[in-house]
Amino acid sequence: MPPPGHPPHPQTGNRAYEQLVTLLLGIRDCHRRLGTPDDFTAYLTDLRAAQKRKRNLMRLMDDHGLSGS
């Protein structure tokens, strides 16, 4: 556990990626209901660009239709 005032070590790996994809699917649904799907697409595009080296994450996102385009 990190000392107080320091951020926790970021989670990585397939389990964390699966949790992230689940959250993203919920966020996408919320944006669709709010009528702001373009905002989500822009966010997803930025996220994919920032995380493009994480091949397993990109594959999971693709498998769930989270392409960002």
C-alpha positions in Angstrom: 0.0 0.0 0.0 1.4 3.4 -0.9 2.1 6.0 1.8 -0.7 8.5 2.6 -0.9 11.2 0.0 0.6 9.1 -2.8 -1.6 7.6 -5.5 -2.0 3.9 -5.6 -0.1 1.8 -8.1 -2.3 1.8 -11.3 -3.8 -1.5 -12.1 -2.9 -3.2 -15.4 -3.4 -6.6 -16.9 -6.4 -8.3 -18.4 -8.5 -8.2 -15.3 -8.2 -4.5 -15.0 -8.8 -4.1 -18.8 -12.0 -6.2 -18.5 -13.2 -3.9 -15.7 -12.4 -0.9 -17.7 -14.3 -2.2 -20.8 -17.3 -2.9 -18.5 -17.2 0.7 -17.3 -16.8 2.0 -20.8 -19.8 0.1 -22.0 -21.9 1.7 -19.2 -20.6 5.1 -20.0 -21.4 4.6 -23.7 -25.0 3.6 -22.7 -25.3 6.8 -20.6 -24.1 9.0 -23.4 -26.6 7.3 -25.8 -29.4 8.0 -23.4 -28.3 11.6 -22.9 -28.1 12.1 -26.6 -24.4 12.8 -26.5 -22.8 9.9 -28.3 -20.4 12.1 -30.1 -18.9 13.2 -26.7 -18.3 9.6 -25.8 -16.7 8.9 -29.2 -14.3 11.8 -28.8 -13.4 10.5 -25.3 -12.9 7.0 -26.6 -10.7 8.2 -29.5 -8.5 10.1 -27.0 -8.3 7.1 -24.6 -7.3 4.7 -27.4 -4.6 7.1 -28.6 -3.2 7.4 -25.1 -3.3 3.7 -24.5 -2.5 2.4 -27.9 0.6 0.3 -26.7 -1.7 -1.9 -24.6 -2.5 -4.4 -27.2 -4.7 -6.6 -25.0 -6.8 -3.6 -24.0 -7.2 -2.5 -27.6 -8.3 -6.0 -28.5 -10.9 -6.2 -25.7 -12.2 -2.8 -26.7 -12.5 -3.9 -30.3 -14.2 -7.1 -29.3 -16.9 -5.0 -27.5 -17.4 -2.4 -30.3 -15.5 0.3 -28.6 -13.6 1.4 -31.6 -13.8 5.2 -31.1 -14.7 6.0 -34.7 
